[in-house]
């Protein structure tokens, strides 16, 4: 008969403890100590790392739940492949997927050990729709530090609450009441262009599109968003820490994605040190600080029974009883969303219209017919009734696609894409870039061609113009963004002829992906000349 494990343990416990004599212990130490060197310890550590890497690599390639999905070998075993293109190749990963990976491996590619990337247009709607069980991937969104905002929230319950709180102030009927302010700021932008022309001799002026458009958008939004006017367009020189902060913040997005611990480190450091390390922090803190002050002021007014309801987005949220901390989160998110994406679209639109003078001339003629007066700016309602203008705007939105990076989602139980089951808990990502540049939907996709939106079959294309997203997580400020974009573009191209600088003409429109798009190469500078009235 065998001996039970209980009996064996009892025998071991009954034995007297064994002691090693001191002289024997010293001898063992003397025998071993020559081998305990820094070089040997380093060799042991390296050996451990190598063995662990090999074992993990074998598992990820052969036994991992995503092992059956095609993709580069290195991408299957480590995220260094993705990081190389996203960080060290300066934001080239989305374009690498579009140009290399999807043509080689198909519409579904394993891009890192835990992620598959899908480029199929119809699958995009399967993942992103109202009530979708595909929730946001926390590792990407948490570093934005706005877990209770409509953008940064991962929990669907928190998102529903934050979205319902802010939706009434961002509806089309609500933002339309602010249209007169947007038109006023558009006219300020025209006046600023006249100043640039005067400073350059009175015929043609050179201006930085990023700076000018940021100022226009910030002036148009700041009053409605959080009740403060900065009047950047009226500064002697359009230069402000807020613009610098948003620019540098966009540049840092991908670095933070792969090294999220940096956010924690910066939070723990004294603020004056952060300022020295990153000038962007000055502008970021100015925006955050201004919003916090305004939120505290509004909360005090509410407590005193003196709050003016539904005057600004922030006052509306305070009136609903949203906590001041969460209101401040939403306010900062709105500033970034209202500026970066629209400013990029206006810059890219200016480039493509300047590079396609036949389109610009036709656009000018239809705008002049709608607004014949000097410095007259058409209303949003007027512009929505001009078919060619709407076609131009759609093509500008398509070809500039301000968000080029991946939209990451957690795979739910029982999900399948392209008739292939996906394992629960891992990440599936899509991107707008591969949809709006899909040659089956948009023939010759790199060509700027507003006429593609004018044909008999063009209405079917609207479904795939996904620059504002779709489904539950679609951009909440879409109507405000459209109003600013419509009025801003119409104001400029009704009254000015825009040309490319020599630098842009020679190198084209170079950009890279930092999740959102950012400019590379020549500065986004353009030449403006007044149209005859």
Secondary structure, 3 states (H helix, E strand, C coil): CCCCHHHHHHHHHHCCCCCCCHHHHHHHHHHHHCCCCHHHHHHHHHHHHHHHHHHHHHHHHHHCCCCCCCCCHHHHHCCHHHHHHHHHCCCCHHHHHHHHHHHHHCCEEEEECCEEEECCHHHHHHHCCCCCCCEECHHHHHHHCCCCCCCCCCCHHHHHHHHHHHHHHHCHHHHHCCHHHHHHHHHHHHHHHHHHHHHCCCCCEEEEHHHHHHHHHHHHHHHHHHCCCCCHHHCCCCCCHHHHHHHHHHHHHHHHHHCCHHHHHHHHCCHHHHHHHCCHHHHHHHHHHHHHHHHHHHHHHHHCCCCCCCCCHHHHHHHCCCCHHHHHHHHHHHHHHHHHHHHHHHHHHHHHHHHCHHHHHHHHHHHHHHCCCCCCCCCHHHHHCCHHHHHHHHHHHHHHCCECCCEEEECCCCCEECCEECCCCCEEEECHHHHHCCCCCCCCCCCCCHHHHCCCCHHHHHHHCCCCCCHHHCCCCHHHHHHHHHHHHHHHHHHEEEEECHHHHHHCCCEEECCEEEECCCCCEEEEEECCC
